[in-house]
Amino acid sequence: MLFNSFEFLLFFPTVVLLYYFIPVKFRWLFLLISSYYFYMNWKPVYAFLIFFSTIITWTAGILISQNKNKRLKKTVLVGSLVINLSILFTYKYLGFINDNLNELINFFNLRMEIPDFDILLPVGISFYTFQSVGYTLDIYRGDLKPEKHLGVYALFVSFFPQLVAGPIERAKNLLPQFHETKKFKIENFKTGMYLIIWGYFMKVVISDRIGMYVDATYNNLDLHNGTTLLISTIFFSFQIYCDFAGYSSIAIGAAKIMGFNLMTNFRRPYFSVNISEFWSRWHISLSTWFRDYLYIPLGGNRVSKPREYFNLFLTFLISGLWHGANWTFIIWGGLHGLFNSLQKFFKIDKLSFRKISYQKFLFFALNFTLVIFAWIFFRANSVADAFTIITKIFSQPGDIYIGSISTLMYGVFGLSILLFKEIREEFFPNRMKLLQSKNDVISSFSLSVLVVIILSIGVFNGGQFIYFQF
């Protein structure tokens, strides 16, 4: 069930109304059933994977906490990690490895046939796997006590607002909230509705609209020159931002209306002045997950400089692989690992700017250039396509492809509103508040205008969110 579908617009209000009317002691069960129903709308059989992962990690958490034998604890932890990551590997990466082995065999003209392995990737498997794995690791470290109520823990793993594309929640934040008695609060409703409406605006007015232009160029490279491909790459940087941040905004807003607080996942990342700051603002739940559960255990920055650079590079390389079983994602992750290492080497991460200045603008421009360059590999259909795009950008300028004038015009219009809002929040946080004005008349009017824009020029073709494929 997509957030931008008619089914969800019926499903969510129904869930909220029933949630606040049913007895408190049954609310966890109602939300659990609702979450599984939400997920089973894609392919019901894959609900068994969530259930299996839930049972394994919940049991592992109980066993780890009840045993004092360190070796036994480690054995249980490793067993839980192997089982969960093996499921992720089978569904997400086995086909990729199989294809590359076949290409390698053909390259050396060997006579060996490896059967094709092609199965549908379960929606959200990377997200709920990391969330449940993080829970087990927290218990093993002694940072968290296990959840003894299996049903509540199952709800933590499958909570529908953030189930399929995050934020990747921490058990310390979300689990205790399921034991609290939630009462309807008008403040939560207002904040939640603002986040939901803004999320829809980002998705259907900006992302899906400019996505048409990006698809038309990236999927037909032979028909387009370097100038058009450069514009498409810049557009894609906003397409993926508005798509994913839009989903996160809807998820956080939906949870907020029911009284639950999910972690912030985006914070105006394109205003960053270096790559590390970008990752402190982009997909925050994933970047902090890799920091806490991979980078720091590898030694983080408490090791020699060469080892620190290796830790950074490896972390981002694995992050790229997390995004997809394709060499394009691996190269994208490797580029960010390289950028971060170079930033550390040249001590760009030590720079700070308290106010707007030309130096800050220069570093912002450099960082944005590096980010959109890496996006080429993320969006390209293949590594060969990525290099074709790069070559054309630097060697084949030409006229700009316009495509559908209405698509381009509406997309630019939406981007203008986005940039106005984000510039205000970044540099003038206490001025010109419209959507979140303390004046109810101003905020209500602003949200109403936003709804009219969404209904007037939004793309309602059920376009799937980009991060669902991860």
N, C-alpha and C positions, 0 to 999 in steps of 0.2 A: 504494500500500500504506500503510494507516494504522498508526501506532504502536499504536493501541488496537484492533487486529484480530488474529484468530487466526492469520492468515497471517504477520504480523510476529513473533508469538511463536514461530513455527517458523523463520522466516527468520533472525532475528538470532542465536540460539544456534548455528545451523548455520554461519553466516558466521564467528562467533568461533572455533569449534572448528577449522574448516578453515584459517582465517587463521594460527593458531599452529602448525599441523602442516605446512603446505606450505613449501617452501624459501623463504628470505628474498627471493631475487632475483625470485621470481614473485608476491610479495605485492601489489605495486602493481597488477599486472594483474588479480589476483583481486578486489581491492577495487573496481577500475574496472568490471569486469564485473558485480559484485554491485550497485554503485551504479546502473548503467544498468538492470539488471533491476528494481531497486526502483522506479525512476522510471517505467519502461515499463509497470508494472502499472496506471497510470492511463490513459494513451493512448499506445501505442508510437510513433506518428508524431511526437509532440512531442520525442522523444529527438533527432531531427534538429536541432531548434532549439538544444539545449544543445551538440550537436556543432559546429554551425555557429558559434555564439558562441565556443566554445572555440578553434576554428581561427583565427577572426578576431583575437581578443585575443592569442593565443599568437604568431601571426605579427607582429602589430603590436609586441608587446614585443621580439621579436628585431630587427625593422627599426629601431625607435627606438634600441636600444642599440648597433647596429652603425654608425649614421650620425652623423657629426659636424655635418652641416648642420642648423642649428636650424630653418630653414624646412621642410625635408623631414621632420624629426622631428615638427614641429607638424602638418604635413599628414597624416602617418600616424596621429597621435593623433586628430585631428579625424575622419578617415575611419573609424577604429575606433569612436569614440563615436557617430557618426551612424548607422552600420550597426546597432550593438547597441541604441541607444535607439530607432531606427526600428522594430525588431522589437517592442520593448516597447510603443511607441506604437500600432502596428498592432493588436496583439492585445488591448491593455488600454484604449486611449483612443479609437480611431477610431470605435467604435460610439457612445460617449458624445458625441463631437463631432457625429456624424451625427444623433443624436437631437435635440440642441440646435439644430442648423441647421434641421431640419424644423419644430421648434416655433417658431423665429424666423420662418420663411417663412410658416407658418400664421397667426402673429400679425399680420403685415402683409398678409395675404390675397393673397400672391403666388402665381402659378401656376408652380410649379417642383417637380419631384419628384426627391428624392434617394433612391436605392435603399437599402433597409435593409442594415445590415452587422452581422451577429450571428454570432460564432464563439466557441467555447469557449475560455476563458482558460486557458492552460497553467499547471499547478500550479507554484508556486515561481518563476515567471519573473522577478518583481521582485527576488527574493533572489539568484539566481545571476547575473542581469544586473549588479546592483550589485557583487557580489563580483568578477566578471571585469573590470568597468570600473575598479574600485579598483586592481586589479593593474596595468592599463595606465597609469593615472595615476601610480602609485608609480614605475614605471620611467621615465616621462617626467621626473619630478621628480628622478630620480637617487637615490631612497630605496631602490631595490631592483634587484638584478641579475635579468635574465630567466631563467626556468626553461627550460633547453635540451631537457629530456626532455618531449616532447609528451604521452606517456602519464601521467607524474606530474602535469603541469599539468592534464590532463583530469580526473584524480582530484581535484585541488584544487577544480575547478569543480563537480564532481558528487558529492562525498563524501556518501554517503547519510544519515548521521545528521542533518546540518544542511542538506541540499539544498533542501527545499521550504519551510522556515519559519525558517531561520537557526539559530544566530547567523550574521550576515553576517561571515564571517571575513576577516582580513587575510592577505595572502600572506606577510608577514614572520613571522607566527605559525605558520600551518599548513603552508605548502609545505616548509620544512626538516624537518618531522616525518615526511614521507613518505620521506625519505632515511635515516631512522634505523632501526636494527634494534630492533624492539619485542619485549620478552620479557614473558611472563605474570608479573604481580606481584599477589600477594594483596591488597596495599593498594589497587591500582587497581580490582580486582574489588569489594572492599568499598565503596569510594567510589562506583563506578559503579552498583552495585546499589542503594545508598541513594538516589542521585539518580533512578534509573529508577523505583523504587517510590514515592518521594515525588511524582514527576511524574505517575504514574498516579493517585495519590490526588487530586492537584489537578484532574486532568482528569475522571475518571469519577465521583468521589464528590462533588466540589464543583461544578465548572463545568457538566457535563452535567446535574446534578441541578437546580441553581437556574436553569439555562438554560430548563428546561421552564416555570418560573413566568414568566420574562422573556418568552418567546415568547408565552405565553398572554395576556399583557397588551399588549405592544407591537404584536402583530398583530391586536388587537381593541380599539382605543382607545375605540370607542363604548360598550363594555360596562364601562369602568372609570373610577373617579374619580381625583382628584389624589393622594390618600393612597396608593392602590395603585400608581399610576405612579411616585410618589417612591420607594416601597420597591423597585419593579422596577428603577429606575435605579440605586439603591444596589447591588442584587443584580447588575446587569449589570457594574458596576465590578469586582466580584469574579469574576464569570463570565469576563470577558475576561482578567483577570489570571491566574486559575488555568488557563485554557485555554492561553494563550500561554506563561506561565512554566512550566506543566506540560510543554508540548512541549519547551521549551528544556532543562528538567531531564532529560528522557528522552534528548534528543539529546546533551547533554554527558556524561551517564552512559554511554550506549552507546559513545561515542568513547573515554571514559576506560577502559573495560574492555579495549579494544584498544590502549591505551597512548597515545592522542592527547588533547591538552589543548585544548579549545575555550574561547573567551572567555566570561566571565560575562555573562549577558544581562539579568538582573533582580536587584535588591538591595533588597527590601522598599520599593517605591516609595511606598506610601501613608503612610509615616512621614515623608515630606518636609515641610519647613516653607515651601518656596516652589517655584515652577514650574520654575526652572532645576535645583533639586535633584531634583525629580521626574524630569526628563529625564536626569539623571545616574544614575538608578536604574532607569528604565523603558526597555526595548528598547535597551539600551546600545550594542549593535553598530550599530544604525541611527542613533541620535542622534550617536554619534561619527563615523559615516560622513558624515552631513550637515555636521557641524562641520568635518571635515578637508577635504572635497572640494567644499563649497559655501559655507558661512558664512565660513571663513577666506579663501578665494580672493576672495570679494566685498569683503574688507576687514576682516571681523570687527569687533572693537572698537577697531581702530587708525585709526579715522576719526572724523569729527564725530559728535556724539550723534544728530542726526536720521538720518544715514546708518547709524549702528549700529542704530537702531531699525528702519529699513527692511530692513537685512540680516537681522535676527532675524525680522521678520514674513515676508519673502519665503521664508526657509529653512523656516519652519514651514508656510507655505502650500503649498510644493512637497512637504513631508513629508506633508501631508494628501492631496494629489493622488496621491502614491506609494501611499497606502493603498487607494485605489479611485477609479474613474472615476464619481464621483457628487458632486453639490453638497454633500451632507451631510458628506463627508470633507473637502472644501475648506473649508467653514465650520469644521469641527472643527480643522483645522490653523491656520486664520486666528485662531480664538479663542486657541489656545496661543501663536501669534505675538504677539497683543495682550497676553495675560497676561504673557509674558516681557518685552515692551517696557515695560509699566507697572511691572513689578517692578524693572527697571533704572532707570526714571525716578524711582521713589520710594526707590530704593536698598535695597529689601528683600533683594536678593541679598547685601548686605554684612552682614546680621545673622547672628550665630552663637550657638548655645546649647550650652554644654558639658555641661549636665545637664538633667534634667527640671524644668520650671518652668511656671507658668501662662502666661507669655508664649509659650513654645514650644508649649504646647497650643493657644493661640489662633491662632497662625500655622499650625499643623498643621490645625486645623479649617477655617480660611479656605481653605487650599490644597486640602484634600480637597473642599470645597464647589465650588470652581472646576473641579476635575478632573471631578467627577461631572456638573456642569452641561454641560461640553463633551461628555461621553459620550452625552448625550441625542442630539446630532446624529450621533454616530458610529453609534449603534444604530438610530435611527429609520429607517423604510423610505423616507421622503422628507422634504424640508425642511418641507413643510406638516404632516406628522405631528409633526415635532420641535416646531414652534410650538404645535400642539394640546396636546402633552404638557406643555410649559412653562405654557401658559395654565391647563390643568386643575390642575397642581400648585399654582399660586398662587391659584386661584379656586374650585376644586371639591373641598374635603375631603369625606371620607365614610368609610364602613366599609371595613375592610381585606379584600381578596379573599384567601381562604385557598387555594382550589384543592384539590389533592390534599394531604391532611394528611401522608401519608408522605413525599411529595416535599419539602414545606416542612420537615418535621421532620429528615429526613436531611440536607438542604442546610444547615440551621442547625447541625446537629451537626458536619458537616464544616468549616464556617466557624469554629466554636469551636476545633477542633483547629488550624486554620491560624493563627488569631489568637494562640493560646497559643504556638505555635512561633515566630511572627515577633516577638512581644513579647519573648520570651526572648532571641532572637538579636539584637534591636535594643538592648535595655536591660540584659540580663543574660547576655552572651555566654559567660561562664565558669561559669554555674550551670545546674543541672537538665538537663544534656544527657542525652537518651534515645536518639534515633536515631543520633547520632554520638558516643555515649559511648565512652571508651577501654576501658571494661569490655565485653568481647565478649559476656558473658551478657546485660547490660542492652541493648546495641544490637541483638543478635539477637532478643531477646524483643520489643523495641519494634517492630522491622521486621516480625516475625511477626504482631503485633497489627494493624499497618497493612495487611498483606496480607489478613488475615481480614476487616477492615472493607471493603477494596476488593472482595473477592469476595462479601461479604454484601449491600452496599447500592450498589455501583457500577453505573453505567448502561452496559450493554454492547450498545448498538445500532449500534455503528460510527459514532458521531457524528463528523463531520469537524471538524478543528481550525479555529477561526475565521480564523486568519491564512493558511490555505491559499488563500483567495480573493484574496489580495493578491500 
